[in-house]
Amino acid sequence: MAARFPNNRTLKILYEAQKCGYGILSQVCYDAQSAIALVRAAERSRSPAILQLFPVTLMYGKGPFLQFCLNLAHQASVPIAVHLDHATDVEHLELAIGLAEQGIAFDSIMVDASHAETDEENIAIARPYVERAEKCGVPVEVELGRLEGGEAGLRMMSDAKLTDPQKAETFMKGTGAIILAPSIGNLHGSYINPPNFRLEIVRELRRTLGDDVPICLHGTDELPDEVFTACIQSGINVNSWARDPYIKTLSEKLQTAPMPDAIEEATEAFAAVCERFFRLFGSAGRVQE
């Protein structure tokens, strides 16, 4: 499958992590400061990373902000890709793929049709976007099953549906996508009860799909470190772990410090969380000077 996307940043990062047995931090960034913080942390840690945008952020900043993130990531001294997460609405998908067709392309996007009633409907929604994205050299992530919850402009889902590994091969061939997001008991937002992840689903997916399909885990806020360690396959998606300390530090420091100083301290708060995850995931030090 990788032959379809020669030199694609996202796939190169994920396949290398998969081969070497460490996780990749796919960190959601909402603004320039958090994007800079992620890149700063990755360079200090000598770690690959994925800079991730939600559709609401893309709609706000559109092409100029995406181009900023691409420049920032691609000029870094470590491998960093830019990914669009959970694009569910037509306007978000049209904007992302339209920009790619104009030459401002994400390194990868997620076409999230998990709100569909059936796998067949999911495939029917995703396939046309996957085909358009591939023409621009952009691989696509899809979700088999359905995660419960919602956050930061993501569509709220109240009825989770676990991934059926026996359907995964047919689903991936049907969509034409290359990256899979499974539902294994993970959810968007806060966990009311301790997470009960069905890791046997991930193991069965790996047996079913082989090494061609990177598996990326969503819904990881508030997880204990040992759960992260158990889950690491190739990609880990993180949102509020770094966002919340960033916002808290910025709001507090703006009361007493000049704005540039407050922004710098908040950026460092965000970066510190990223650095912790690079160490936890085993990706720190993977890139040679």
Sequence and secondary structure as in RCSB ss.txt:
>XXXX:A:sequence
MAARFPNNRTLKILYEAQKCGYGILSQVCYDAQSAIALVRAAERSRSPAILQLFPVTLMYGKGPFLQFCLNLAHQ
ASVPIAVHLDHATDVEHLELAIGLAEQGIAFDSIMVDASHAETDEENIAIARPYVERAEKCGVPVEVELGRLEGG
EAGLRMMSDAKLTDPQKAETFMKGTGAIILAPSIGNLHGSYINPPNFRLEIVRELRRTLGDDVPICLHGTDELPD
EVFTACIQSGINVNSWARDPYIKTLSEKLQTAPMPDAIEEATEAFAAVCERFFRLFGSAGRVQE
>XXXX:A:secstr
 GGGSTT HHHHHHHHHHHHT   EEEE  SHHHHHHHHHHHHHHT  EEEEE HHHHHHHHHHHHHHHHHHHHT
SSS EEEEEEEE SHHHHHHHHHHHHTT   SEEEE  TTSSSHHHHHHHHHHHHHHHHHTT  EEEEESB EE 
 TT   B S B   GGGHHHHHHHH  SEEEE SS EES  SS     HHHHHHHHHHHTTSS BEE   TT  H
HHHHHH SSEEEESHHHHHHHHHHHHHHTTTS HHHHHHHHHHHHHHHHHHHHHHHT TT S  
